[in-house]
Amino acid sequence: MKKTSRSATAVSDRPAAKSENIFKRLVRFFREVVAELRKVIWPNRKQLTTYTLVVLAFVTVMTAFIFGLDLAFVQGVSWLFG
């Protein structure tokens, strides 16, 4: 069977899009940002406090864990290489 080759160029029926002014694009961007932020369900004060405490506790635990690993590795290297 013989394969037929097709042209790689695509022809579009619509005209090339004209680039908008940079200021119009910025204004549209900020309007879209405000519209998206209005859709956000913001946490109340109790939820925010809970989330903050959870994050702080997690960071504290992970810091202690990394510190412990670092201390163990330093002791191990000191023991190994004297």
C-alpha positions as CSV (number, residue, x, y, z in Angstrom):
1,M,0.0,0.0,0.0
2,K,1.2,3.4,-0.9
3,K,0.9,6.1,1.7
4,T,-0.3,9.5,0.6
5,S,1.4,12.5,2.0
6,R,-0.6,15.4,3.4
7,S,0.4,19.0,3.6
8,A,1.6,20.0,7.1
9,T,0.2,23.5,6.8
10,A,-3.3,24.2,8.1
11,V,-5.4,26.9,6.7
12,S,-7.7,28.7,9.0
13,D,-10.9,30.4,8.0
14,R,-10.6,33.1,10.6
15,P,-8.4,36.2,10.3
16,A,-5.3,36.5,12.5
17,A,-6.2,37.9,15.9
18,K,-5.1,41.4,16.5
19,S,-3.1,41.9,19.6
20,E,-4.8,44.0,22.3
21,N,-3.2,47.0,24.0
22,I,-1.1,46.1,27.0
23,F,-3.2,48.3,29.3
24,K,-6.5,46.6,28.1
25,R,-4.9,43.2,28.8
26,L,-3.9,44.3,32.3
27,V,-7.3,45.7,33.1
28,R,-8.9,42.5,31.8
29,F,-6.5,40.4,33.8
30,F,-7.3,42.2,37.1
31,R,-11.0,42.1,36.4
32,E,-10.7,38.3,36.0
33,V,-8.7,38.0,39.2
34,V,-11.3,40.0,41.2
35,A,-14.1,37.8,39.7
36,E,-12.2,34.6,40.7
37,L,-11.5,35.9,44.2
38,R,-15.3,36.5,44.7
39,K,-15.8,32.8,44.1
40,V,-13.4,31.8,47.0
41,I,-15.0,30.6,50.2
42,W,-12.9,32.3,52.8
43,P,-12.3,30.7,56.2
44,N,-13.9,32.2,59.3
45,R,-11.7,33.2,62.3
46,K,-12.0,29.9,64.1
47,Q,-11.0,27.9,61.0
48,L,-8.1,30.3,60.3
49,T,-6.8,29.9,63.8
50,T,-7.1,26.1,63.6
51,Y,-5.3,26.0,60.2
52,T,-2.5,28.3,61.5
53,L,-1.9,26.2,64.6
54,V,-1.8,23.0,62.5
55,V,0.8,24.6,60.2
56,L,2.9,25.9,63.1
57,A,2.8,22.5,64.8
58,F,3.7,20.7,61.6
59,V,6.6,23.0,61.0
60,T,7.9,22.6,64.6
61,V,7.7,18.8,64.4
62,M,9.5,18.7,61.0
63,T,12.1,21.1,62.2
64,A,12.8,18.9,65.3
65,F,12.9,15.8,63.0
66,I,15.4,17.4,60.6
67,F,17.5,18.7,63.5
68,G,17.6,15.2,65.0
69,L,18.6,13.7,61.7
70,D,21.3,16.3,61.3
71,L,22.6,15.7,64.8
72,A,22.7,11.9,64.3
73,F,24.6,12.3,61.0
74,V,27.1,14.7,62.5
75,Q,27.7,12.2,65.4
76,G,28.0,9.3,63.0
77,V,30.5,11.1,60.8
78,S,32.5,12.2,63.8
79,W,32.6,8.6,65.1
80,L,33.4,7.2,61.7
81,F,36.2,9.6,60.8
82,G,37.3,10.4,64.3
